[in-house]
Amino acid sequence: MQKEKLITKLKKEIKLHKRAFIIYIILRLLVIITLVLQLLNGNYENAFLCILTLVLFLIPSLIELRFKIEMPETLEIIIFLFIFAAEILGEIQNFYNVFTNWDTILHTMNGFLCAAIGFSLIDILNRIEKLHWNLSPLFVAIVGFCFSMTIGVLWEFFEYGADKYLGYDMQKDQIINKISSVALNEDGKNIPFKIDNIKETIIVTNNQKYLLDSGYLDIGLNDTMTDLFVNFIGAIVYCIIGFIYVKNRDDNSLAQKFILKIKE
């Protein structure tokens, strides 16, 4: 009876691995085609992004081999799709500008995935008998949440640095129609001066004048805070799922599809 259950489980695992492998091959071929097209068009920066994507695709396998960790197929597939959506579709195909919420969706997914990784690593350590840890499910969930938010904050630091020192626009600027600023208070008091219904803004440089006819240009603050907020939501969602899993240890639950485990 036990042998039949083991065979059934192995067949199921092979089927799932086959599904992830097929998706991996399809995405990898799409990236290679994109790489060739970018090289032919002389877009070497995009070609570098393609090479980076191919390298990132190897990370799940390297983690499994190096640390002897089993990564659930569902989590692995989502990681592949996330990398492809961020680098190829987002950057090269300009989905960040074509689709308004593309960046928001990816940051939400990033919060979920990072929480899954942080949560799983603590759960693995918690289950190693030699360490004699006995951390509560709530503590494991909090650590997973903090890990996800830390990664989110570090990424926003990177975006800010790239914008400030390299002249990029990773923190996508937004047009807003109202501001509140202490700096605009003519009396020098610590009281915000509010401006509503901004119709246009004039930007004057040494050589040129620019007119924004629909509002005021926010230089990344709204984008950063939105990214952190949706990262927060993704992390909270996963940690709730993970908490329930650790509490009950139900291998048939949704959470086990995202929990890293030590290979037996």
N, C-alpha and C positions, 0 to 999 in steps of 0.2 A: 504493500500500500504506500509506504513511504517512498519507495523507488519510483512508483508511478507518479506521485506528486512532484518529485524532483525532476523527472523527465518532462512533465507538463510545464513546470516553471521554467526549465531551460529552453524549451521550445518557444515559450512566450518571450523570454529575454532576447533570444536570437531574432525573433520577428521584430521586436522593438528596435534592436540595434540595427537591423537591416533598414528600417524606416529612416533612422537618423543618418545612416551612411548614405542613403540615396539623396536625402536633402543636402547633405554635405557636398556630395559630388556635383549636384546641380548648381548649387551656389558657387562652388569653386570654379566651375566651367564658365559661369556668367562673369565672374570676376576676371578670369583670364581673357575672355573675349573683350571685356571693357578695357583691360590693360593694353591689349594689342591696339585697340582703336585709339586710345589716348596717346600711345607712342607714335602712331602714324600721323596723328594730328599735332604732334609736338607739345602736348599738354603734359609736361614731365612732372608737375606737381600732382596732378591727378593720377599719373602712373605710379608715383610713390605711394599714394593712398591705396591703390590696388594691391601693391606689394605688401603694405602694412596689413591690409585686410587678410591676405593669404597667410601671413604670419599669425595673426590673431585667431584664425580658424584652427590653428594647431594647439592653442592653449588648453582646451578641455582635455585633449589626449595626453598632453605633457603632464598636466596635473594628475591625471589618473595613473600614469606610469611612474612619475617621480615620487608621489606620496602614497601610492597604493590605495587610492580612493576610488570608489565606484560612483560615477556621476549618473543620475537617473536620465533616461532618454529624453523625457519631456523637457527637463532643464537644459540638456545639451542642445536640443533643437531650438529652443527659445534663444539661447546664447548665439547660435549661428545666425538666426534671423535678425537678432538685435544688431550684431556686427555689420551684417549686410545692409540693413536699413539705415544705420548711422553713417557708414562710410561711403557706400556705393550710391544708394538712393538719396541719402540726405545731402552729402557733399557734392558728389559728381553729377548726379541727376537733378540737383537743386530742389529736392523735395522740401527743404526747410523753408524756402520762399514760396514754392508753389502751393503747399498745404499749410495753412495757418497753424494747426495744432500738431504738426509732425514732431517738432522739438519737444513739446509737452508730453506727447505719448511716449517718446523714447526716454525722457527723464523719469517718467512714472515707472516704466519697465526697468530702468536702471536701479531705482530705489528698491524694487521688488527683488531683482536678481542679487544685488549686493547684500540685502538682508538675508537672502537664502544662503549665500556663501558664508557670511559672518555667523549666522545662526547655526549652520551645519558644522562649522569648524569647532565651535564651542561644544556642540552636542557630541561630536566625536571624542573630544578630550574628556568630556564628562562621562563617557561610557568606557574609557580605557581603565581597566581594573588597577593597573600599576600606579596610576596617579591618585587614586582614592578620592576623586572628586565626587561630590554629590550636590551639584548646583540645582536649584529649583527651576522648574519650567519657566517661571516668570523671569528669573535672573537671566536665563539663556535667551529669552525673547528680548529683554532689554539690551543685552550685549549685541544681539543681531541687529536691532534697531539702531544703536549707536554706531556700529560698524558701517551700516548703510549711509547714515547721515554724514559720517566723517568722510567717506569716499565722495559723497555729493558736494560737500564743502570744498574739498581739495580740488575737485574738478572745476568749481567756480573760481577758485584762486588761479588755476591754470588759464581759464578763459580770460580773466581780468588781466593777467600778465601778458598774454598774447596780444590783447587789444592795446594795452598801454605802451608796451615796449617794442612790439613788432608791427603795430599798425593794422592789425586784423579787426574783424568785427564779429567775434565769436559770441559776445554778449549782444545779441541782436538789438539794435536801437529801435525804439518805438515812438510813434507820435501820440502825445497825450494832450488833453484840452484844458487841464487845470493843474496848478502847482501851489504848494504852501511852503514858504521859505522865510526863515529868520533873516537871511542875508538881504532880503528886499525891504526889511523894516527900516524906514528912513530915520527913525528915532534911536536906532541902535539897541532897542529893547529885545529881550528874548521872547518875542511874541511873533508867531508866524504871520506873514503877510500873504493873504490868499488871492489868487487870480483865477477866476472861472471863465469858461467859454472862450478860450484863446482861439482866435481866428487865424492868425498868421504870426510868423516869427521871422525876423530879418537877421541874418548872420553876415557880419562884415569882416573880411580879412584884409591883408595889405593890398592884394591885387584883385579881389573879386567880392561880389555881394551875392548872397544866396537868400532866396525867399521860400519859406515853408508856409504854404497857403492853407494848412489844415490844423495847425496846432504847434505845440512845443516839442522839441526833440529830446526825448529821454535817452541817456547814453548807457543803457544796460541795466539799470536798477530793477525795473519791472520784470525784465527777462530773468535776472538772477533770482529774484524772490519767488517768481513763479516756478522756476526750475527746482528750487529747494522745497517749495511747498508740495509739488507733485511727487518729488522724491520721498518726502515725508509720508505721503499717502500710500505710495507703493510699499514702503518699508513697514508701515503699520499693518497693511493688509497681509503681507507675508508673515509677520511676527504673530499675528492672531492665528493664522493657519498653523504655523509651526508650534505655537504654544499648545494648541489643541492636540496636535500629533504627539508631542513629548509627554503631555499629561496622560494620554490614553494608550500610546504606543500601538496605534491601529495601522497596520501595514496596508490596509485597504483604503485609507483615507487619501484625500487630495494632496495633503502635505508631503507624503512619501514620494510623490513624483518630483519634488524639488529638494529633497534632503540628501546631502552627500553622506556616503557610508563607507566604512572601512571594508575593503575587499576581503571576503572569506577565502 
